């Protein structure tokens, strides 16, 4: 695999085993939330959220990006570029609150940080902030990328690549509740 989809970094953070199985064995059929998210993404809502946050600059929606250095590729919901600075906008159905973003929903944070790193490399800008929009509640959480967050994502990507290259099954999540809704629960080794 030449490039890892950034969405798989999110999956790997959620459950390393699930991401590995999706990549190595089979594709998971789209879930209802995946289908809904595709339909719910609306450029007008993104632009409105950007305006509400007071962000100035050129708005680019559904931006394809790639990091050659990390070997990742994806499509970010929106990027606002103002000179050498940028803001990432990512929309999600539900993310809870700021605390949950750093705990229960840290896989969403991982995806957003991977986008930030790829945007910085591909567009040669500095990402000052990431705004994650909760579509259900019509709220937004703003985070600032930090060096420690970037290190976390780079280590996660490296770990994921090692498992793929070595064809070595990674550990599964320790949160058994995640296993209940997993497409692979019946074939996932103990």
SVG drawing of the C-alpha trace seen along z (x, -y; Angstrom):
<svg xmlns="http://www.w3.org/2000/svg" viewBox="-29 -38 38 54">
<polyline fill="none" stroke="black" stroke-width="0.4" points="0.0,0.0 1.6,-3.2 -0.5,-5.7 -2.7,-5.1 -6.1,-6.8 -6.4,-9.3 -9.8,-7.8 -7.9,-4.6 -5.8,-6.5 -9.1,-7.4 -10.1,-3.8 -6.7,-2.6 -7.0,-5.0 -10.6,-3.7 -9.5,0.0 -6.1,1.0 -7.5,4.5 -10.5,3.2 -8.4,0.9 -6.0,3.7 -8.8,6.1 -10.3,3.4 -7.0,2.9 -5.7,6.4 -8.7,8.7 -11.8,7.0 -13.7,3.8 -16.4,3.1 -19.7,2.2 -20.8,-1.3 -22.7,-1.7 -25.8,-3.8 -23.9,-6.6 -21.4,-6.7 -24.2,-7.0 -25.9,-9.7 -22.7,-11.7 -22.1,-11.8 -25.6,-13.1 -25.5,-15.5 -22.3,-17.3 -23.4,-20.6 -21.0,-23.2 -23.4,-26.0 -23.3,-24.7 -19.5,-24.6 -19.3,-28.2 -21.9,-29.4 -19.8,-27.8 -16.7,-29.5 -18.4,-32.8 -19.8,-32.3 -16.3,-31.5 -15.0,-34.8 -12.4,-33.1 -11.2,-35.1 -9.6,-33.8 -10.1,-31.7 -12.5,-28.8 -11.8,-25.5 -14.3,-22.7 -13.6,-19.0 -9.9,-19.5 -7.8,-16.4 -4.5,-16.3 -1.5,-14.1 1.6,-13.9 4.5,-12.3 6.6,-12.4 4.0,-10.3 2.5,-8.4 -1.1,-9.5 -3.8,-10.7 -7.3,-12.1 -10.0,-14.7 -10.5,-17.3 -14.0,-18.8 -12.7,-22.4 -9.6,-24.5 -9.6,-28.2 -6.3,-29.8 -5.2,-33.3 -1.7,-34.0 0.6,-31.4 -1.9,-30.3 -4.8,-27.8 -7.7,-26.5 -9.0,-23.0 -12.8,-22.4 -14.0,-18.8 -17.7,-17.9 -18.9,-14.9 -22.3,-13.6 -21.6,-13.6 -18.4,-14.4 -19.7,-15.1 -17.9,-17.9 -14.2,-19.0 -13.4,-16.5 -14.9,-13.6 -13.0,-14.7 -9.8,-14.0 -11.0,-10.7 -14.0,-8.8 -13.8,-10.5 -10.0,-10.7 -10.2,-8.9 -11.8,-12.0 -9.0,-14.1 -6.5,-11.8 -8.1,-12.2 -8.2,-15.9 -4.5,-16.1 -3.5,-13.9 -5.3,-16.3 -3.5,-19.2 -0.1,-17.6 -0.9,-16.8 -2.4,-20.3 0.8,-21.9 3.0,-19.8 0.8,-19.9 -0.2,-23.6 2.9,-24.9 1.0,-26.7 0.8,-26.6 -2.4,-25.2 -3.3,-27.4 -6.5,-25.7 -8.9,-22.9 -12.6,-23.3 -14.7,-20.2 -18.3,-20.8 -20.9,-18.6 -23.7,-18.3 -26.3,-17.0 -25.9,-19.8 -24.8,-22.5 -21.9,-23.3 -18.2,-23.5 -15.0,-22.7 -11.8,-24.5 -8.5,-23.0 -4.9,-24.2 -2.5,-21.6 0.4,-21.1 3.8,-19.5 2.9,-16.6 -0.3,-15.9 1.7,-15.8 4.2,-13.3 1.2,-11.2 -0.1,-11.0 3.3,-10.3 3.8,-7.4 0.3,-6.1 1.0,-6.1 4.4,-4.5 2.8,-1.8 0.1,-1.2 2.5,-0.9 4.7,1.6 1.7,3.8 0.7,3.7 4.2,4.2 4.9,7.1 1.3,8.5 1.2,8.6 -2.2,8.5 -2.3,5.4 -4.0,5.5 -7.7,4.9 -9.4,2.2 -9.7,2.7 -13.2,1.2 -15.5,4.2 -18.5,1.9 -16.8,1.0 -16.7,4.7 -20.5,5.1 -21.1,2.9 -18.0,4.1 -18.5,5.6 -15.6,8.0 -16.6,9.2 -17.3,12.8 -13.9,13.2 -11.7,11.1 -9.2,13.4 -9.2,13.3"/>
</svg>
